[in-house]
Amino acid sequence: MSKMRRKADLPSKICAACARPFTWRRKWARDWDSVKYCSDRCRMHKTTSAD
């Protein structure tokens, strides 16, 4: 049986929409580098920058 990891040991990022920290999830394993939002709600309500 595999050893369990603590949540504090997992990588984390800051959400681009709500600016809250979120941690790695197994479903994001393949594309963790491209994940920007913590949830579908944040992804749908993202703000557009006027740069």
N, CA, C and O atoms as a CHARMM CRD file, in Angstrom:
* protein
*
  204
    1    1 MET  N      0.84100  -1.18900   0.00000 PROA 1      0.00000
    2    1 MET  CA     0.00000   0.00000   0.00000 PROA 1      0.00000
    3    1 MET  C      0.88100   1.24600   0.00000 PROA 1      0.00000
    4    1 MET  O      1.90800   1.28500   0.67700 PROA 1      0.00000
    5    2 SER  N      0.48300   2.24700  -0.75000 PROA 2      0.00000
    6    2 SER  CA     1.29700   3.45700  -0.86700 PROA 2      0.00000
    7    2 SER  C      1.17300   4.33600   0.38000 PROA 2      0.00000
    8    2 SER  O      0.17900   4.30200   1.10500 PROA 2      0.00000
    9    3 LYS  N      2.20000   5.10200   0.58600 PROA 3      0.00000
   10    3 LYS  CA     2.24300   5.99300   1.73500 PROA 3      0.00000
   11    3 LYS  C      1.40000   7.23300   1.45200 PROA 3      0.00000
   12    3 LYS  O      1.49100   7.81200   0.37000 PROA 3      0.00000
   13    4 MET  N      0.59600   7.63500   2.40000 PROA 4      0.00000
   14    4 MET  CA    -0.25800   8.81200   2.24400 PROA 4      0.00000
   15    4 MET  C      0.58100  10.07800   2.37900 PROA 4      0.00000
   16    4 MET  O      1.52500  10.13500   3.16800 PROA 4      0.00000
   17    5 ARG  N      0.22100  11.08400   1.59900 PROA 5      0.00000
   18    5 ARG  CA     0.87500  12.38600   1.68800 PROA 5      0.00000
   19    5 ARG  C     -0.00800  13.33700   2.47600 PROA 5      0.00000
   20    5 ARG  O     -1.23500  13.26900   2.41700 PROA 5      0.00000
   21    6 ARG  N      0.63300  14.20700   3.20100 PROA 6      0.00000
   22    6 ARG  CA    -0.12100  15.23700   3.90000 PROA 6      0.00000
   23    6 ARG  C     -0.43300  16.36700   2.92200 PROA 6      0.00000
   24    6 ARG  O      0.32800  16.61200   1.98600 PROA 6      0.00000
   25    7 LYS  N     -1.54300  17.04600   3.14000 PROA 7      0.00000
   26    7 LYS  CA    -1.93900  18.12700   2.24400 PROA 7      0.00000
   27    7 LYS  C     -0.90100  19.24800   2.23700 PROA 7      0.00000
   28    7 LYS  O     -0.72400  19.91900   1.22000 PROA 7      0.00000
   29    8 ALA  N     -0.22700  19.45200   3.34000 PROA 8      0.00000
   30    8 ALA  CA     0.78400  20.49900   3.43100 PROA 8      0.00000
   31    8 ALA  C      1.99800  20.19900   2.55400 PROA 8      0.00000
   32    8 ALA  O      2.74600  21.11400   2.21000 PROA 8      0.00000
   33    9 ASP  N      2.20600  18.93500   2.18700 PROA 9      0.00000
   34    9 ASP  CA     3.33600  18.54400   1.35500 PROA 9      0.00000
   35    9 ASP  C      3.06500  18.69600  -0.14100 PROA 9      0.00000
   36    9 ASP  O      3.99200  18.60300  -0.94600 PROA 9      0.00000
   37   10 LEU  N      1.81600  18.92800  -0.52400 PROA 10     0.00000
   38   10 LEU  CA     1.46000  19.04600  -1.93000 PROA 10     0.00000
   39   10 LEU  C      1.74100  20.46000  -2.44600 PROA 10     0.00000
   40   10 LEU  O      1.69600  21.41400  -1.67000 PROA 10     0.00000
   41   11 PRO  N      2.03000  20.60800  -3.74300 PROA 11     0.00000
   42   11 PRO  CA     2.26700  21.94500  -4.28800 PROA 11     0.00000
   43   11 PRO  C      0.98700  22.77000  -4.28800 PROA 11     0.00000
   44   11 PRO  O     -0.11700  22.22500  -4.31800 PROA 11     0.00000
   45   12 SER  N      1.14500  24.07500  -4.25600 PROA 12     0.00000
   46   12 SER  CA    -0.02200  24.94800  -4.25700 PROA 12     0.00000
   47   12 SER  C      0.20500  26.13700  -5.17300 PROA 12     0.00000
   48   12 SER  O      1.33500  26.44800  -5.55000 PROA 12     0.00000
   49   13 LYS  N     -0.89600  26.79600  -5.52600 PROA 13     0.00000
   50   13 LYS  CA    -0.89400  27.98600  -6.37700 PROA 13     0.00000
   51   13 LYS  C     -1.91400  28.97300  -5.83700 PROA 13     0.00000
   52   13 LYS  O     -2.69900  28.64700  -4.94600 PROA 13     0.00000
   53   14 ILE  N     -1.89800  30.19000  -6.38600 PROA 14     0.00000
   54   14 ILE  CA    -2.88800  31.21200  -6.05100 PROA 14     0.00000
   55   14 ILE  C     -3.85200  31.31800  -7.23000 PROA 14     0.00000
   56   14 ILE  O     -3.42500  31.40200  -8.38100 PROA 14     0.00000
   57   15 CYS  N     -5.13800  31.31300  -6.94300 PROA 15     0.00000
   58   15 CYS  CA    -6.16700  31.39200  -7.97800 PROA 15     0.00000
   59   15 CYS  C     -6.12400  32.76500  -8.64900 PROA 15     0.00000
   60   15 CYS  O     -6.00300  33.78800  -7.97400 PROA 15     0.00000
   61   16 ALA  N     -6.22400  32.78300  -9.97700 PROA 16     0.00000
   62   16 ALA  CA    -6.16800  34.02900 -10.73700 PROA 16     0.00000
   63   16 ALA  C     -7.43800  34.86200 -10.57600 PROA 16     0.00000
   64   16 ALA  O     -7.40800  36.06900 -10.81800 PROA 16     0.00000
   65   17 ALA  N     -8.54900  34.25000 -10.17400 PROA 17     0.00000
   66   17 ALA  CA    -9.80500  34.97300 -10.05400 PROA 17     0.00000
   67   17 ALA  C    -10.07400  35.46100  -8.63000 PROA 17     0.00000
   68   17 ALA  O    -10.41600  36.62500  -8.42700 PROA 17     0.00000
   69   18 CYS  N     -9.91900  34.57800  -7.64900 PROA 18     0.00000
   70   18 CYS  CA   -10.28000  34.93700  -6.27300 PROA 18     0.00000
   71   18 CYS  C     -9.07700  35.19600  -5.38000 PROA 18     0.00000
   72   18 CYS  O     -9.24300  35.62600  -4.23800 PROA 18     0.00000
   73   19 ALA  N     -7.88200  34.94500  -5.87000 PROA 19     0.00000
   74   19 ALA  CA    -6.61700  35.17900  -5.15200 PROA 19     0.00000
   75   19 ALA  C     -6.47900  34.34500  -3.88000 PROA 19     0.00000
   76   19 ALA  O     -5.75700  34.73400  -2.96200 PROA 19     0.00000
   77   20 ARG  N     -7.15300  33.22000  -3.81800 PROA 20     0.00000
   78   20 ARG  CA    -7.02400  32.29400  -2.68600 PROA 20     0.00000
   79   20 ARG  C     -6.08200  31.16700  -3.07500 PROA 20     0.00000
   80   20 ARG  O     -6.01400  30.78400  -4.24300 PROA 20     0.00000
   81   21 PRO  N     -5.35700  30.63600  -2.09900 PROA 21     0.00000
   82   21 PRO  CA    -4.47000  29.51100  -2.40800 PROA 21     0.00000
   83   21 PRO  C     -5.26500  28.21400  -2.61100 PROA 21     0.00000
   84   21 PRO  O     -6.28300  27.98800  -1.95700 PROA 21     0.00000
   85   22 PHE  N     -4.78600  27.37800  -3.52000 PROA 22     0.00000
   86   22 PHE  CA    -5.37500  26.05500  -3.70600 PROA 22     0.00000
   87   22 PHE  C     -4.26300  25.05300  -3.93700 PROA 22     0.00000
   88   22 PHE  O     -3.20200  25.40300  -4.45400 PROA 22     0.00000
   89   23 THR  N     -4.50200  23.80900  -3.55700 PROA 23     0.00000
   90   23 THR  CA    -3.47200  22.77700  -3.63800 PROA 23     0.00000
   91   23 THR  C     -3.71600  21.83900  -4.80500 PROA 23     0.00000
   92   23 THR  O     -4.80500  21.77700  -5.37500 PROA 23     0.00000
   93   24 TRP  N     -2.66300  21.11400  -5.13700 PROA 24     0.00000
   94   24 TRP  CA    -2.66300  20.14000  -6.21700 PROA 24     0.00000
   95   24 TRP  C     -3.74400  19.09800  -5.99800 PROA 24     0.00000
   96   24 TRP  O     -3.97300  18.65600  -4.87200 PROA 24     0.00000
   97   25 ARG  N     -4.40900  18.70500  -7.07900 PROA 25     0.00000
   98   25 ARG  CA    -5.38200  17.61400  -7.04700 PROA 25     0.00000
   99   25 ARG  C     -4.96100  16.56600  -8.06600 PROA 25     0.00000
  100   25 ARG  O     -4.33800  16.87800  -9.08100 PROA 25     0.00000
  101   26 ARG  N     -5.30300  15.34900  -7.78500 PROA 26     0.00000
  102   26 ARG  CA    -4.88500  14.25500  -8.66400 PROA 26     0.00000
  103   26 ARG  C     -5.41100  14.42900 -10.08900 PROA 26     0.00000
  104   26 ARG  O     -4.72500  14.07000 -11.04600 PROA 26     0.00000
  105   27 LYS  N     -6.61600  14.97400 -10.24100 PROA 27     0.00000
  106   27 LYS  CA    -7.16900  15.14800 -11.58700 PROA 27     0.00000
  107   27 LYS  C     -6.40900  16.20200 -12.39600 PROA 27     0.00000
  108   27 LYS  O     -6.54600  16.25600 -13.61800 PROA 27     0.00000
  109   28 TRP  N     -5.60800  17.04100 -11.72800 PROA 28     0.00000
  110   28 TRP  CA    -4.79400  18.04300 -12.40600 PROA 28     0.00000
  111   28 TRP  C     -3.36600  17.55200 -12.65600 PROA 28     0.00000
  112   28 TRP  O     -2.52500  18.34700 -13.07600 PROA 28     0.00000
  113   29 ALA  N     -3.07100  16.30600 -12.42100 PROA 29     0.00000
  114   29 ALA  CA    -1.69600  15.79000 -12.49700 PROA 29     0.00000
  115   29 ALA  C     -1.05700  16.01500 -13.85800 PROA 29     0.00000
  116   29 ALA  O      0.11500  16.38200 -13.93300 PROA 29     0.00000
  117   30 ARG  N     -1.80300  15.80300 -14.93100 PROA 30     0.00000
  118   30 ARG  CA    -1.23400  15.93800 -16.27400 PROA 30     0.00000
  119   30 ARG  C     -1.00700  17.37900 -16.69400 PROA 30     0.00000
  120   30 ARG  O     -0.06300  17.66100 -17.43200 PROA 30     0.00000
  121   31 ASP  N     -1.85600  18.30300 -16.23700 PROA 31     0.00000
  122   31 ASP  CA    -1.75300  19.68300 -16.70500 PROA 31     0.00000
  123   31 ASP  C     -1.64600  20.69800 -15.56600 PROA 31     0.00000
  124   31 ASP  O     -2.21300  21.78700 -15.65100 PROA 31     0.00000
  125   32 TRP  N     -0.92700  20.35100 -14.50900 PROA 32     0.00000
  126   32 TRP  CA    -0.77000  21.23600 -13.35300 PROA 32     0.00000
  127   32 TRP  C     -0.15000  22.57800 -13.74400 PROA 32     0.00000
  128   32 TRP  O     -0.49200  23.60400 -13.15500 PROA 32     0.00000
  129   33 ASP  N      0.74400  22.58800 -14.71500 PROA 33     0.00000
  130   33 ASP  CA     1.39000  23.83000 -15.12900 PROA 33     0.00000
  131   33 ASP  C      0.42000  24.81400 -15.76900 PROA 33     0.00000
  132   33 ASP  O      0.65800  26.02100 -15.73100 PROA 33     0.00000
  133   34 SER  N     -0.66000  24.32800 -16.35200 PROA 34     0.00000
  134   34 SER  CA    -1.61100  25.21300 -17.01700 PROA 34     0.00000
  135   34 SER  C     -2.83700  25.54500 -16.16300 PROA 34     0.00000
  136   34 SER  O     -3.68300  26.32600 -16.59800 PROA 34     0.00000
  137   35 VAL  N     -2.95500  24.98200 -14.97900 PROA 35     0.00000
  138   35 VAL  CA    -4.09700  25.26300 -14.09400 PROA 35     0.00000
  139   35 VAL  C     -3.94400  26.66300 -13.50900 PROA 35     0.00000
  140   35 VAL  O     -2.90400  26.99400 -12.94000 PROA 35     0.00000
  141   36 LYS  N     -4.99100  27.48800 -13.65300 PROA 36     0.00000
  142   36 LYS  CA    -4.96100  28.86600 -13.15500 PROA 36     0.00000
  143   36 LYS  C     -6.03500  29.13800 -12.11300 PROA 36     0.00000
  144   36 LYS  O     -5.87300  30.02100 -11.27000 PROA 36     0.00000
  145   37 TYR  N     -7.12500  28.39100 -12.16300 PROA 37     0.00000
  146   37 TYR  CA    -8.27800  28.66900 -11.31400 PROA 37     0.00000
  147   37 TYR  C     -8.55300  27.51400 -10.36100 PROA 37     0.00000
  148   37 TYR  O     -8.31600  26.35500 -10.70000 PROA 37     0.00000
  149   38 CYS  N     -9.04700  27.82600  -9.18300 PROA 38     0.00000
  150   38 CYS  CA    -9.27000  26.80600  -8.15900 PROA 38     0.00000
  151   38 CYS  C    -10.54800  26.00300  -8.38500 PROA 38     0.00000
  152   38 CYS  O    -10.68200  24.89600  -7.86500 PROA 38     0.00000
  153   39 SER  N    -11.48500  26.54800  -9.15200 PROA 39     0.00000
  154   39 SER  CA   -12.75700  25.85500  -9.33700 PROA 39     0.00000
  155   39 SER  C    -13.40400  26.26800 -10.65600 PROA 39     0.00000
  156   39 SER  O    -12.94700  27.20400 -11.31400 PROA 39     0.00000
  157   40 ASP  N    -14.45300  25.57500 -11.03100 PROA 40     0.00000
  158   40 ASP  CA   -15.20600  25.93700 -12.23400 PROA 40     0.00000
  159   40 ASP  C    -15.86700  27.29800 -12.04800 PROA 40     0.00000
  160   40 ASP  O    -15.97000  28.07300 -12.99900 PROA 40     0.00000
  161   41 ARG  N    -16.30400  27.58700 -10.86000 PROA 41     0.00000
  162   41 ARG  CA   -16.94500  28.88300 -10.57600 PROA 41     0.00000
  163   41 ARG  C    -15.98500  30.03700 -10.84600 PROA 41     0.00000
  164   41 ARG  O    -16.36300  31.02700 -11.47300 PROA 41     0.00000
  165   42 CYS  N    -14.74500  29.91500 -10.37500 PROA 42     0.00000
  166   42 CYS  CA   -13.75000  30.95700 -10.62600 PROA 42     0.00000
  167   42 CYS  C    -13.40100  31.04400 -12.10700 PROA 42     0.00000
  168   42 CYS  O    -13.19300  32.13700 -12.63400 PROA 42     0.00000
  169   43 ARG  N    -13.33800  29.92300 -12.76400 PROA 43     0.00000
  170   43 ARG  CA   -13.02400  29.91700 -14.18800 PROA 43     0.00000
  171   43 ARG  C    -14.11200  30.60700 -14.99200 PROA 43     0.00000
  172   43 ARG  O    -13.80900  31.30700 -15.95800 PROA 43     0.00000
  173   44 MET  N    -15.36500  30.42700 -14.61600 PROA 44     0.00000
  174   44 MET  CA   -16.48400  31.05300 -15.32900 PROA 44     0.00000
  175   44 MET  C    -16.60300  32.54800 -15.03100 PROA 44     0.00000
  176   44 MET  O    -17.07800  33.30900 -15.87300 PROA 44     0.00000
  177   45 HSD  N    -16.17800  32.97100 -13.84700 PROA 45     0.00000
  178   45 HSD  CA   -16.29800  34.37600 -13.43900 PROA 45     0.00000
  179   45 HSD  C    -14.95900  35.09400 -13.46200 PROA 45     0.00000
  180   45 HSD  O    -14.75600  36.05400 -12.71800 PROA 45     0.00000
  181   46 LYS  N    -14.04700  34.64000 -14.30500 PROA 46     0.00000
  182   46 LYS  CA   -12.72500  35.25300 -14.36700 PROA 46     0.00000
  183   46 LYS  C    -12.83400  36.70400 -14.83300 PROA 46     0.00000
  184   46 LYS  O    -13.74200  37.07500 -15.57600 PROA 46     0.00000
  185   47 THR  N    -11.89200  37.49600 -14.37700 PROA 47     0.00000
  186   47 THR  CA   -11.87600  38.90500 -14.77500 PROA 47     0.00000
  187   47 THR  C    -10.93000  39.06600 -15.95300 PROA 47     0.00000
  188   47 THR  O     -9.91500  38.37500 -16.04000 PROA 47     0.00000
  189   48 THR  N    -11.25700  39.96000 -16.84000 PROA 48     0.00000
  190   48 THR  CA   -10.39300  40.22000 -17.97900 PROA 48     0.00000
  191   48 THR  C     -9.56000  41.45100 -17.69000 PROA 48     0.00000
  192   48 THR  O    -10.07800  42.46500 -17.22100 PROA 48     0.00000
  193   49 SER  N     -8.28700  41.36400 -17.96500 PROA 49     0.00000
  194   49 SER  CA    -7.41200  42.50300 -17.72500 PROA 49     0.00000
  195   49 SER  C     -7.35100  43.38100 -18.97100 PROA 49     0.00000
  196   49 SER  O     -7.37800  42.88000 -20.09500 PROA 49     0.00000
  197   50 ALA  N     -7.26800  44.67700 -18.76500 PROA 50     0.00000
  198   50 ALA  CA    -7.20600  45.63700 -19.86900 PROA 50     0.00000
  199   50 ALA  C     -5.78300  46.11900 -20.06000 PROA 50     0.00000
  200   50 ALA  O     -5.51600  47.31700 -19.96800 PROA 50     0.00000
  201   51 ASP  N     -4.86900  45.20500 -20.32300 PROA 51     0.00000
  202   51 ASP  CA    -3.46300  45.57000 -20.52800 PROA 51     0.00000
  203   51 ASP  C     -3.21100  46.04700 -21.93100 PROA 51     0.00000
  204   51 ASP  O     -2.08000  46.39400 -22.27100 PROA 51     0.00000
